[in-house]
Amino acid sequence: MKKLLLIICTLPLIASCDLLIISPSDVVTKYLDSLMQEKFREAYELHSEKDKSAKNYEEFEASKKDDNDTPLRQTLKDSFSYKIVSAEEREDTAVVRVETTLPDPRSLIGDAMAAALSGGDAQKELSEKLKNKELPTTTTQQEYKLVKEASAWKIFMNWGDKEKIADLVKEAEQLKKEKNYHGAAEKYSQILELDSELVEAKTALKETEKEIENFDAKQEYIENVRLYDLKADYYSTYLEENIPGVEFKIENKGDKTLGEIEVTVYFKNAEDKIIAEEIYYPVITSGFPSQRTKPLKSNYIWQQERGRFYTAKSVPDEWAKGKVSAKITNIEFVE
């Protein structure tokens, strides 16, 4: 009898515990409401432990205050609305899709500029329009991922991986600037290992793979482009004397027509150390009309006009006259 009474007494407690386990949709609703009401501590506590280990509360609060301190955001706050569109729940993960509606930023920018140019108070005029519902709105969708921790659903922004991804993106962009496309592709692959659904990384990887293919083809063809008769000296013109300059010829021994040839000349001191460099484009079919040249066809030879040379006015005085080396650093095919 006592055991039966104990079970009956504990049933309400079990039921009340189950009620405490709110759904993923309820968590997202509470999260967005907390942010809108600037209850940042409440919002932060709804994040997963992994998120909180990557970003402490002070950092979270500072970022949200920075967002809310902008005049435009303050104006938009009362006009922002959202609704839960769907929620997919699995064992320990969930995805909640939210539809948000707010004034169209494009119309706001135009109105703000018009008010500023007329000397009016842009913030005040935007506020009035928002009150009168005169501005067009735009609707977007956003996904919120959640994870289950100790039987409670928590927002999972994956802050730790996002910081790693941001660093990898910067590294990839720098490598692309340096024309190290293989290295850039490796960085994008690392990003996709962290987030396999990141569309930007997928697109960037595909573009980089195309650049690799193009780059490798160009590097292979450069073997057919001969740079020869390289000379470096101090030249004189009608207007100036003792100007550092270079001359060279280029032969296209391959079977393709070249629309651009980039030549880098390296200037050396008496110890044969490179102390400066200059880049020249003897063949270029794009850019400003005044700079364009004819393409270099298969088996053709390019030579500077007689009596002319490429100047190198920024070469330092330490340059040892005549000491240079040069190589073709890039080409573009005519399609």
Beta strands, then each sheet from edge to edge (+ up, - down):
strand 1: 81-89
strand 2: 93-103
strand 3: 137-149
strand 4: 152-155
strand 5: 225-235
strand 6: 243-252
strand 7: 258-268
strand 8: 274-284
strand 9: 301-303
strand 10: 310-311
strand 11: 324-333
sheet 1: 1+ 2- 3+ 4-
sheet 2: 5+ 6- 9+
sheet 3: 5+ 6- 10+
sheet 4: 8+ 7- 11+
end
